[in-house]
Amino acid sequence: MSTPPPLPNQAFDREGLRRELQGLDTDELLALGARLRRAPDRLVLYLEVLRERTGSRAQLAACLVCFDLARQGQPTAQRELFGLIPTIRALAADPVLVAELAGDDPYLLSLWDGCRKTVAADDPRELHDGTSTEAPVAGVVDLVSDLEEELDLERLANAARLDEHARAFAFLTAQQLGYDIENDIMPTVSGLATNTSSQVDRFENYLRQAKAYAPTVPLAKGVACLGQLFLASHLRRHRFFGAPNPRRVEALRQGLLALPDDPAPLAEAAALVEEEGEPVVERFQKVSEILLDFLRFCSQQRMDPFEPETVDAYVEADRMPTPMLLRGDSRRRR
């Protein structure tokens, strides 16, 4: 695709253009963004329209436009891109989706390749791959000195990235809970609500992001465990004709598999729940029921709670945890 000439700096009817863009399908909107990539103000509008849509196709298109803006130096896009890393990684797992959306467009293919490489470079799991040094041997004393210097630099780099991951997940958590930090807007609905299918979908997406950040962010590690158990406790145990609800089964399994041996991440996640207010804290008691019942099961069966086989056996048993007394509400949804 040839490089288009610079666009004139002329004002445009933003709302009128928005209405026109809303009438285009996702593929057309992405192709238009590629053609007018040298007009960042319009790309921002395309991104806003894409984010109003649902589905993985629109999600991937929005991620590509956000990456395009970020590499052009747009500060807001650069901040948002880091928080989108788990979403991009999940979408990249579907090669058919990527192939259908990018097609044979050279610019879109190069854009996706750059986006994928950026995500791989910032993968938090890389922090656990160890330290590699290739300093030339100039003598025993110099070798030790160079190695120590490289290790110090590596520790500083890792510490900086750990802090960056923590801030990125804090930003995602604030979004999930409904806080608009930039505009100082407080939430009107709990980010832990599971009353509608859209709320459950949104909460599940947040939990996938928490799992991605769990290796490096303690709060994410606690949320990956307690959040899945909270979700499981608010989904129906059985579907029609008594069959187990697969969505609840998977949430229960993922929550127990994520149970950390250090209680500190769980304490951080519990403090987050407490900030949501008394109604959410009361609903959270169901998580305590599951954990107590799981430990009781481990004791009865003489099994290690941290072993995957134990989790599979507990899930297969399909046990009914003993209810705890809820303040002000004797009804229990099962």
C-alpha positions in Angstrom: 0.0 0.0 0.0 1.5 3.3 -1.1 2.0 6.0 1.6 -0.8 8.6 1.3 0.1 12.3 1.1 -0.2 14.5 4.3 -3.8 15.4 5.1 -4.6 19.2 5.3 -5.1 20.5 8.8 -8.8 21.3 8.4 -11.5 21.1 11.0 -14.2 18.4 10.5 -17.7 17.9 11.9 -16.9 15.4 14.6 -20.4 14.3 15.5 -21.5 14.2 11.8 -18.5 12.0 11.0 -19.2 9.8 14.0 -22.7 9.1 12.7 -21.3 8.2 9.3 -18.7 5.9 10.8 -21.3 4.1 12.9 -22.9 3.1 9.7 -19.8 1.2 8.5 -19.0 -2.3 9.4 -15.8 -3.1 11.4 -13.7 -4.2 8.4 -14.6 -1.0 6.5 -13.8 1.1 9.5 -10.4 -0.5 10.0 -9.6 -0.1 6.3 -10.5 3.6 6.5 -8.3 4.0 9.6 -5.4 2.4 7.7 -5.9 4.8 4.7 -6.1 7.9 6.9 -3.5 6.8 9.4 -1.7 10.2 9.2 -4.7 11.9 10.8 -4.4 11.0 14.5 -7.5 13.1 15.5 -9.6 11.0 13.1 -8.0 7.8 14.3 -9.1 8.7 17.9 -12.7 9.0 16.6 -12.5 5.6 14.8 -11.2 4.1 18.0 -14.1 5.5 20.0 -16.6 4.1 17.5 -15.0 0.7 17.5 -15.0 0.5 21.3 -18.8 1.0 21.2 -19.1 -2.4 19.5 -19.1 -5.9 21.0 -17.4 -9.0 19.7 -13.8 -10.2 19.2 -13.6 -8.7 15.7 -14.3 -5.2 16.9 -12.0 -5.7 19.9 -9.1 -6.7 17.7 -9.7 -3.8 15.3 -9.8 -1.4 18.3 -6.5 -2.8 19.6 -4.8 -2.3 16.2 -6.0 1.3 16.0 -4.9 1.9 19.6 -1.4 0.5 18.8 -1.2 2.7 15.6 -1.9 5.8 17.7 0.5 4.7 20.5 3.4 4.2 18.1 2.7 7.6 16.6 3.3 9.0 20.1 -0.3 9.6 21.3 0.1 9.7 25.1 -3.4 8.4 26.0 -3.1 5.5 23.6 0.3 4.6 24.9 -1.1 4.3 28.5 -4.1 2.3 27.3 -2.1 -0.1 25.2 -0.2 -1.5 28.2 -3.6 -2.3 29.9 -4.7 -4.0 26.7 -1.9 -6.5 26.6 -3.9 -9.4 28.1 -6.8 -8.8 25.7 -4.4 -8.6 22.7 -2.7 -11.9 23.8 -6.1 -13.6 24.1 -7.2 -12.4 20.6 -3.9 -13.5 19.1 -4.7 -17.1 20.1 -7.3 -17.1 17.2 -5.2 -17.0 14.0 -8.4 -17.2 11.9 -9.7 -14.0 13.4 -6.5 -12.2 12.7 -6.2 -13.5 9.1 -9.8 -12.6 8.3 -9.5 -9.1 9.7 -6.1 -8.1 8.3 -6.5 -10.0 5.0 -3.7 -9.4 2.6 -3.4 -5.7 3.4 0.4 -5.1 3.8 -0.1 -2.2 6.2 -2.6 -4.0 8.5 -0.3 -7.1 8.5 2.7 -5.0 9.4 0.6 -3.2 12.0 -0.4 -6.6 13.6 3.2 -7.8 13.5 4.4 -4.7 15.3 1.5 -5.0 17.8 2.3 -8.7 18.5 6.0 -8.0 19.0 5.3 -5.2 21.4 3.0 -7.4 23.4 5.6 -10.2 23.5 8.3 -7.7 24.7 6.1 -6.6 27.6 4.9 -10.1 28.6 5.2 -10.2 32.4 6.0 -13.9 32.3 9.4 -13.0 30.8 10.5 -11.7 34.2 10.8 -15.4 35.3 13.1 -16.5 32.5 16.3 -15.8 34.4 19.3 -13.6 33.6 21.5 -14.0 30.5 24.9 -12.4 30.2 27.2 -12.5 27.3 30.0 -10.1 28.6 33.4 -10.9 27.1 36.0 -12.4 29.4 38.7 -9.7 30.0 40.1 -11.3 33.2 38.7 -12.8 36.3 38.2 -9.5 38.2 36.7 -7.7 35.2 34.3 -10.6 34.5 32.9 -10.5 38.0 32.6 -6.7 37.9 30.8 -6.8 34.6 28.5 -9.6 35.7 27.6 -7.8 38.9 26.9 -4.6 37.0 24.6 -6.5 34.5 22.8 -8.1 37.4 22.2 -4.8 39.1 20.9 -3.3 35.9 18.7 -6.4 35.4 17.3 -6.0 38.9 16.5 -2.4 38.3 14.8 -3.1 35.0 12.8 -5.9 36.6 11.8 -3.7 39.5 10.7 -0.9 37.1 8.6 -3.3 35.0 7.0 -4.8 38.1 6.0 -1.3 39.2 4.7 -0.7 35.7 2.6 -3.9 35.7 1.2 -3.0 39.1 0.2 0.5 37.9 -1.4 -1.0 34.7 -3.4 -3.5 36.7 -4.5 -0.8 39.1 -5.8 1.2 36.2 -7.7 -1.8 34.9 -9.2 -2.4 38.3 -10.3 1.2 38.6 -12.0 0.8 35.2 -13.7 -2.4 36.3 -15.0 -0.8 39.5 -16.4 2.2 37.5 -13.9 4.9 38.5 -13.1 7.6 35.9 -9.9 8.9 37.4 -9.1 11.4 34.7 -12.5 13.1 35.0 -12.9 12.5 38.8 -16.1 10.5 38.3 -17.2 8.0 41.0 -18.9 4.7 40.1 -22.7 4.3 40.2 -22.8 0.5 39.9 -20.5 -2.1 41.6 -17.8 -3.5 39.3 -18.5 -6.9 41.0 -22.1 -7.0 39.9 -23.2 -10.3 38.3 -26.9 -9.6 37.8 -26.9 -9.6 34.0 -25.1 -11.6 31.3 -23.2 -8.5 30.2 -22.0 -7.8 33.7 -20.8 -11.4 34.0 -19.0 -11.2 30.6 -17.3 -8.0 31.7 -16.3 -9.5 35.0 -14.9 -12.6 33.3 -12.8 -10.4 31.0 -11.4 -8.6 34.0 -10.5 -12.0 35.6 -8.7 -13.0 32.5 -6.6 -9.8 32.7 -5.9 -10.6 36.4 -4.7 -14.0 35.5 -2.2 -12.5 33.0 -0.8 -10.1 35.6 -0.9 -12.7 38.5 2.8 -13.7 38.1 4.0 -10.2 38.9 1.2 -8.3 40.7 0.1 -9.6 44.1 -3.3 -7.9 43.9 -3.9 -9.6 40.5 -2.9 -13.0 42.0 -5.5 -12.6 44.8 -8.2 -11.4 42.4 -7.5 -14.3 40.0 -8.3 -16.7 42.9 -11.1 -14.9 44.9 -12.6 -13.3 41.8 -13.2 -16.7 40.1 -14.7 -18.2 43.3 -16.9 -15.1 43.7 -18.1 -15.6 40.1 -18.7 -19.4 40.7 -20.7 -18.7 43.8 -23.1 -16.4 41.9 -23.7 -18.7 38.9 -26.3 -21.4 39.0 -24.9 -24.8 40.0 -26.9 -26.8 37.6 -28.6 -26.3 34.2 -31.6 -28.0 32.8 -32.1 -31.7 33.8 -29.6 -31.4 36.6 -26.4 -31.2 34.5 -23.6 -29.1 36.1 -23.3 -25.6 34.8 -20.0 -25.7 32.8 -19.4 -22.0 33.3 -19.6 -22.3 37.1 -17.5 -25.5 37.0 -14.7 -23.7 35.1 -14.8 -20.7 37.4 -14.6 -22.9 40.5 -11.7 -24.9 39.0 -9.8 -21.8 38.0 -10.3 -20.1 41.4 -9.1 -23.1 43.4 -6.1 -23.7 41.0 -5.1 -20.1 41.6 -5.1 -20.5 45.4 -1.7 -19.0 46.4 0.5 -20.4 49.2 1.0 -16.8 50.5 -2.1 -15.2 52.1 -1.0 -11.7 51.3 -2.4 -11.5 47.8 -5.7 -12.8 49.1 -5.7 -10.1 51.8 -5.2 -7.4 49.1 -8.1 -8.8 47.0 -10.4 -9.1 50.1 -9.6 -5.4 50.9 -10.7 -4.5 47.4 -14.0 -6.3 48.0 -14.5 -4.5 51.3 -14.2 -1.1 49.5 -17.3 -2.0 47.4 -19.5 -1.8 50.5 -21.6 -3.9 52.8 -23.9 -5.5 50.2 -20.9 -6.9 48.2 -19.2 -8.0 51.5 -22.3 -10.0 52.4 -22.4 -11.7 49.0 -18.7 -12.4 49.3 -19.4 -14.7 52.3 -20.3 -17.4 49.7 -16.6 -17.4 48.8 -15.7 -18.2 52.4 -18.2 -21.1 52.2 -16.5 -22.6 49.2 -13.0 -22.2 50.7 -14.0 -23.8 54.0 -15.8 -26.6 52.3 -12.7 -27.2 50.0 -10.4 -27.4 53.0 -12.8 -29.7 54.8 -12.8 -32.0 51.7 -9.0 -31.9 51.6 -8.9 -32.9 55.3 -11.4 -35.7 54.9 -9.7 -37.1 51.8 -6.1 -36.5 53.1 -5.3 -34.5 49.9 -3.0 -31.5 49.3 -5.1 -28.4 48.5 -2.4 -27.1 46.1 -2.4 -30.2 43.9 -4.4 -30.0 40.6 -5.7 -33.6 41.2 -7.3 -32.4 44.5 -9.0 -29.5 42.7 -10.3 -31.9 40.0 -11.6 -34.3 42.7 -13.4 -31.6 44.6 -15.0 -30.1 41.4 -16.1 -33.6 40.4 -17.7 -34.2 43.8 -20.1 -31.3 43.1 -20.5 -30.6 46.8 -22.9 -28.2 48.4 -21.0 -25.9 50.8 -22.6 -25.3 54.2 -24.4 -21.9 54.1 -23.2 -19.2 56.4 -25.6 -16.8 58.1 -26.0 -13.6 56.0 -26.9 -10.5 57.8 -30.4 -9.2 57.0 -31.1 -11.8 54.3 -31.9 -15.5 55.0 -32.4 -16.3 51.3 -29.7 -18.2 49.5 -29.4 -18.5 45.8 -28.1 -21.9 44.7 
